[in-house]
Amino acid sequence: MDRVPRESHDPGIRGAMLVDVSRIEWRELGPGVKFKLLRYCDVTGDWVLYVQLQPGVKFGRHQHITPAEFFILKGELLFERGSAKAGVYGYEEIGEIHEEAAGGSETEFLYFGHGPVSFIDADDKVQFIAGLEFYKRAWQGDVPESIVEPR
């Protein structure tokens, strides 16, 4: 493994990596949401995002069909069971539905996806699936669907 971060970033590299996150450009994921794709694995379907969420921006209603983890670096993430401020780690279990997940202030967090998330309507009908291929396409500038609710 290199002992210093690489000059260029390849989030799909296999094996060990070091990444200077400050050198990676933000990409738009939706109105008020930017992200950096830090790593993904085509074998497991896992991905790691560094997310920046503007105040009041709300993610669409979604269900975790695989587990996920997050760590708040800055700001506050608001959701139906409370809020997570800087320094808070969270685990989201399979089947968990989020009616509300929004930025209370400018918020930055790490998100560790262990598979896809299903975006659903009020009747639990699947609108689209945001998994590894979704985030790989978004990283290339082709955001297939909006993951945020319109303001």
Secondary structure, DSSP 8 states (H G I E B T S, - for coil): --SS--SS--TT--S-----GGGS--EEEETTEEEEEEEE-TTT--EEEEEEE-TT-BB--EEESS-EEEEEEESEEEETTEEEETT-EEEE-TT-EES-EEESSSEEEEEEESS-EEEE-TT--EEEEESHHHHHHHHTT---S--B---
